């Protein structure tokens, strides 16, 4: 029972990340009709924003180490510490949450320039061309990251106060031994919040209403005198921001390296397909569903019956879905169903 | 097809053969005439030609072709381990097993088209890759990769030849498959593959495939059951990939799972596009260009750059070194990605179509007209 409970949490956690990336992918596909293979790279860029912020806050000077007296010793002390003492240390400690402040404007910029600079020239080109050009772009981004940050994963710790584990078992009346890292709980709540915010934005604002109308019938909205292209560009940037936030928050869970974007991209595409191309709710539901499935498949009990199932379960599900119900679990009828 | 076309094709084949066989000579000035690289040119040329038969003719973009490359390699290495160091059985096994995989994967994937087909093939590729890394370790030797060992049984060899000391090298009835002899073996395979692809391009089968690319629905209304044609194309191109994988194992007898990773599948897409999608010669050229740059660019280090720019004043050379260095050495993938993006944006027809445009510009009196890209 305890093990199952933990796996549910693990699955929801992983599912949260999948759902956030898949949400952005679906938004972009639903609005612009573009298959964006560089979306995983955006997730990675977000993660490396957190890395950069951490490095920036940790900018250090060399000072004489007073505690060692019998020879000249130096240590690195971050400027923030010399300036503000305890407060400085705390700011450094909170690097990941602080980085979110950078991630939002930065990813907005990245998204806008990507759409205006590259993607918009590909609306009329076949899907294959879109896949290929964004794939090339993903390689470029990945290599830039590799050149600047090296090939090894960079650990980015969560703030000290939430570094430990919560006795989550006792909250639900299970044994006290069931513990779960605080940061993962926070990540789950965070992803749910972002998902809710995106949906609220689309459902409750006029902007969102126009976008939804545009997804449904782009020409009609254009005929009504609305510059739908501009709105879609903003939606692309929004997708980039969501992916970036997801990436930045994920850094304490998985130390980012240069190929995390590609790893997550393949999975999120599978998520989008399972949920249904162009269906936002489907993307979220499928994200969590596949996260859960993957968690359960990696339990030892399951693995002993079906060895290797944890490696392939997601792809198996995707193949089954594409063959049996090509529009996906929640896809609209007729979308990509040829 | 008229007689002149047949003659033209024959000329093309002759010229291709001559060019391939003399490659060690005419590639010498650019420093690409060492056997290892030449073997890679030929092998990846085969891979790309095969991929082109699927993507170039039918328009179905497979993102999982590296699976067949990996399967071919594994089968061949197993043949070396269990049967004989002669390459012929190894290659046969590699091609056949890749074909079997292609039938299975193709049968399922071809039920969908467009992006769904791409994602299905991608899913199969990721599954194979993950399995090769984890559960199938007894067959694939996981992360280390499958290697020859001194105490491998080699049953067939054991019947005919005295076992010598050390691991015997791969051979074709006694001719060692390394160095130039290895290259010429691969080159012969490349020429045969090119000839087959030429035949496919000119055959009614090839025309049918092109018809599927331009309008599958209309093909169906005309009464074609398109799926068997597609499956045939998929299997042929899978077998080409299997052959390429086998040859990789022949020239260097080890096989690793990273050959099946989806970035490896992406690479062959790159080669085909770069050279010229749907053209006869394009894929070979693309494969050559990419493998050449991979070798040259990735071998340039900081020191070599400084040497190259030593003619400039010091300040300028430092700046140049600084600008260029991220693009070479270990960062050569960056160049590859940029090249890829630029090609797709500005030259969707690849190098071949760029060459055509250039030729047209210099031809007196001819207007700049897009040429058909079907024939090289």
Interface residues (C-beta under 8 A of the other chain):
Chain A: X35 X118 X121 X125 X127 X128 X129 X131 X132 X133 X135 X136 X137 X138 X139 X140 X142 X143 X144 X146 X147 X262 X266 X269 X270 X273 X277 X307 X308 X311 X312 X315 X316 X318 X319 X322 X323 X326 X336 X338
Chain B: X59 X61 X108 X111 X112 X113 X114 X115 X116 X118 X119 X120 X122 X123 X124 X126 X127 X130 X131 X133 X134 X135 X136 X262 X263 X266 X269 X270 X273 X326 X330 X331 X333 X334 X336 X337 X338 X340 X341 X344 X345 X348
